[in-house]
Amino acid sequence: AAALQVLLDVRPPRLAASAMAVVEGAAALGGGGTRLRAISLRRCTERWQACQAHMERNLPPGLDFAMAEGCDGSQHRNLLTVDAEPEGGVSEVAVQAAEAAMGCRIYRGWPVCETEDVLRILAAGGEEDVAELSEVKAWERYRAWFSDWPRERAMAYIDFHCRHVTLGEIGAALSHWHLIQEACLDGVDWMVVFEDDARPFPKALPRLQEEIALLARHGFDWDLIYIRASLYSKAPEAPLDEVPGSSLFWARHRKVTDAYCLSRRGLARIAASGF
């Protein structure tokens, strides 16, 4: 089913071009070239070394590849003290201390744990008659937001991911953000980012380069190519018929991304997103 299974020896991959809207007048940056980075934590020595060894054996020579030290959010967990209340949680002062240490802002309004959270989220999403909903109807309407996903994925996502983020997850997001920001400032033409458990085959990068060259020949602007990511949408992904001969697909809702590629414009869009 996947046209590009040469890319990774983890779960069967599918390259997918992003369906993000075209942004006119993306910043013209100097520099150029390509860049490949694999994110890992220095304290996870075995993972770091295994990833580095595999990449050095399997990536084509001459590419700008390097391991990138990730932001280790767990190093700051001592800052998240718990309020001394009967149902106390992490104090606002503690969250602010973690923000200062990690150089970011932590969003407060995401977690959905109780019915009042569901009502708040529904109202913020523009749903009508929220105040009149019973508890059962409120949860049914909230779950309907995920109706485009297979049920087993949707329920697992609602139960696990709709909660407070962890410092480790924040650190992971910052690790990618820092690489993207740096590549954008350096004017990189396109960059591939790997998680440290990705294992590309030797033909992976040449195959990706062929696809990128094909897009360029047809004047097709793109931002993001998923090299390996889990598909959360029930609807099939449409082939990229706009580019004859391409094996890419238009991406639908994807998560758990082990490897992806960003164009210069894609880098600029994320760097300017206010993340």
C-alpha positions in Angstrom: 0.0 0.0 0.0 2.8 2.4 0.8 4.8 3.4 -2.3 7.9 4.4 -0.3 8.5 1.6 2.2 12.3 1.9 1.5 12.3 4.9 3.8 12.2 3.4 7.3 12.4 0.0 8.9 9.9 0.9 11.6 6.1 0.6 10.8 5.3 0.8 7.1 5.6 4.5 6.1 4.0 6.7 3.6 5.5 9.9 2.4 2.8 12.6 2.4 3.0 16.2 1.2 1.3 18.5 3.6 -2.1 20.1 2.6 -1.2 23.3 4.4 -2.4 26.4 2.6 0.1 28.2 0.3 1.7 31.3 1.9 2.6 34.0 -0.6 5.8 35.9 -0.3 7.6 33.5 2.1 10.8 35.1 3.4 13.7 34.9 1.0 16.6 33.8 3.2 20.3 33.4 2.2 22.4 30.4 2.8 20.9 27.3 1.1 21.8 23.7 1.2 20.2 20.8 3.1 20.5 19.6 6.7 19.7 16.4 8.5 19.4 16.2 12.3 18.5 13.4 14.7 17.3 14.5 18.2 18.3 12.6 21.2 19.2 13.1 24.9 22.8 13.0 26.0 21.9 11.1 29.2 20.4 8.3 27.1 23.8 7.2 25.9 22.8 3.9 24.3 20.0 5.5 22.3 22.3 8.3 21.2 25.1 6.0 20.1 22.8 3.5 18.4 21.1 6.3 16.4 24.4 7.9 15.4 25.9 4.7 14.3 22.9 3.7 12.2 22.7 7.2 10.5 26.5 7.2 9.7 26.2 3.7 8.2 23.0 4.4 6.1 22.9 8.0 5.1 24.7 9.0 1.9 28.2 10.5 2.5 28.6 14.2 2.2 25.3 15.2 3.7 25.2 17.7 6.6 24.2 15.3 9.3 24.6 15.7 13.0 23.1 14.5 16.2 21.2 17.2 18.0 21.0 17.4 21.8 17.3 17.6 22.8 15.8 19.8 25.5 15.5 17.6 28.6 12.4 18.8 30.3 12.7 16.2 33.1 15.7 18.0 34.5 13.2 20.7 35.7 10.7 18.5 37.4 12.0 19.5 40.8 10.4 22.9 40.1 6.9 21.6 39.9 6.0 21.5 43.6 2.4 20.6 44.6 0.1 23.0 46.5 -0.5 22.0 50.1 -4.3 21.8 49.6 -6.7 18.8 50.0 -7.0 18.6 46.2 -3.9 20.6 45.4 -2.1 20.6 42.1 0.9 22.2 40.8 1.1 25.8 41.9 1.1 28.8 39.4 4.4 29.9 40.9 5.9 26.5 40.2 4.7 26.6 36.6 6.2 30.0 36.1 9.5 28.8 37.5 9.4 25.9 34.9 8.7 28.4 32.2 11.6 30.6 33.2 14.0 27.6 33.3 12.9 26.2 29.9 12.5 29.6 28.1 8.9 29.1 27.0 5.2 29.7 28.0 3.1 26.7 29.0 -0.5 26.8 27.9 -3.0 26.6 30.7 -6.3 26.0 29.0 -5.9 22.6 27.3 -6.6 19.8 29.7 -10.0 18.2 29.5 -10.6 16.1 32.7 -14.0 17.1 34.0 -17.4 18.1 32.5 -16.7 21.7 33.2 -13.6 21.4 31.1 -15.7 20.0 28.2 -18.2 22.8 28.5 -15.4 25.4 28.4 -13.8 23.7 25.4 -17.1 23.5 23.5 -17.9 27.2 24.2 -14.4 28.2 23.0 -15.0 26.2 19.9 -18.1 28.1 19.0 -20.6 25.4 19.9 -24.2 26.6 20.5 -26.4 26.0 23.5 -23.5 24.8 25.6 -25.1 25.9 28.9 -28.2 23.8 28.2 -26.3 20.5 27.6 -26.5 17.6 30.0 -23.3 16.0 31.2 -23.9 13.0 28.8 -24.7 15.3 25.8 -21.7 17.5 26.5 -19.3 14.5 26.4 -21.0 13.1 23.3 -20.6 16.4 21.4 -17.0 16.7 22.5 -16.2 13.1 21.3 -17.9 13.9 18.0 -15.0 16.3 17.3 -12.9 13.2 16.8 -15.4 11.4 14.6 -13.0 11.5 11.6 -10.6 9.2 13.4 -10.9 5.4 13.9 -12.7 4.9 17.2 -9.8 3.1 18.9 -7.5 6.0 18.1 -10.0 8.6 19.1 -10.8 7.1 22.5 -7.2 6.5 23.3 -6.4 10.1 22.3 -9.2 11.6 24.4 -8.3 9.5 27.4 -4.5 10.0 27.3 -3.6 13.2 25.4 -6.4 15.6 26.5 -4.6 16.4 29.8 -1.8 18.6 31.1 1.4 18.2 29.1 4.4 16.9 30.8 7.8 18.6 31.0 9.2 15.9 28.9 6.7 16.6 26.2 7.4 20.3 26.4 11.1 19.6 26.1 10.5 17.4 23.0 8.5 20.2 21.3 11.3 22.8 22.2 13.9 20.4 20.7 12.2 20.5 17.3 11.5 24.2 17.6 15.1 25.1 18.3 16.3 23.1 15.2 13.7 24.7 13.0 14.5 28.2 14.2 18.2 27.7 13.6 17.7 26.2 10.1 15.4 29.1 9.2 18.0 31.7 10.3 20.7 29.8 8.4 18.6 29.8 5.2 18.6 26.1 4.8 16.7 24.9 1.7 15.2 21.9 3.3 15.8 19.9 6.6 15.1 16.4 7.7 14.5 15.8 11.4 14.7 12.3 12.8 13.7 11.0 16.2 16.4 8.8 17.7 14.5 5.6 17.2 14.1 6.2 13.4 16.1 3.8 11.3 16.2 5.0 7.6 17.3 2.5 5.0 20.3 3.4 2.7 17.8 4.3 -0.1 15.7 6.6 2.0 17.4 9.9 1.5 18.1 9.4 -2.3 14.4 8.5 -2.7 13.4 11.6 -0.8 15.8 13.8 -2.8 14.2 12.4 -6.0 10.7 13.4 -4.8 11.9 16.9 -3.9 13.6 17.3 -7.2 10.4 16.2 -9.0 8.4 18.8 -7.0 10.9 21.5 -8.0 10.7 20.5 -11.7 6.9 20.9 -11.7 7.1 24.2 -9.8 5.1 22.7 -6.9 5.5 24.6 -3.6 5.4 22.5 -0.5 6.1 23.0 3.3 6.2 19.6 4.9 6.7 16.0 3.9 6.0 13.3 6.5 8.5 10.5 6.1 6.9 8.4 8.8 3.9 9.3 10.9 0.8 7.6 12.2 -2.4 8.4 10.3 -5.3 9.3 12.6 -7.9 10.0 9.9 -10.4 7.4 8.7 -10.5 9.0 5.2 -7.8 7.9 2.7 -5.1 10.2 1.7 -5.3 11.4 -1.9 -2.4 10.9 -4.3 -0.5 14.1 -5.3 -1.9 14.0 -8.8 -0.8 17.6 -9.4 2.8 16.3 -9.8 2.9 13.4 -12.4 5.1 10.6 -11.4 5.1 11.5 -7.7 4.6 8.9 -5.0 3.5 11.5 -2.4 0.1 11.8 -0.9 -1.8 14.8 0.5 -1.6 14.4 4.3 -4.6 14.2 6.5 -4.5 14.2 10.3 -1.2 12.6 11.4 0.6 12.3 14.7 3.6 10.4 16.2 6.1 11.6 13.7 9.3 9.7 13.6 10.8 11.6 10.7 9.8 14.6 8.5 11.2 17.1 6.1 10.6 20.8 6.0 11.2 23.2 3.0 12.6 26.6 3.4 9.1 28.0 3.4 7.9 25.4 5.8 10.7 26.3 8.2 9.9 30.0 7.9 6.2 29.4 8.6 6.8 27.5 11.8 9.5 29.9 13.0 7.0 32.8 12.5 4.1 31.0 14.1 4.6 32.4 17.6 5.0 28.9 19.1 
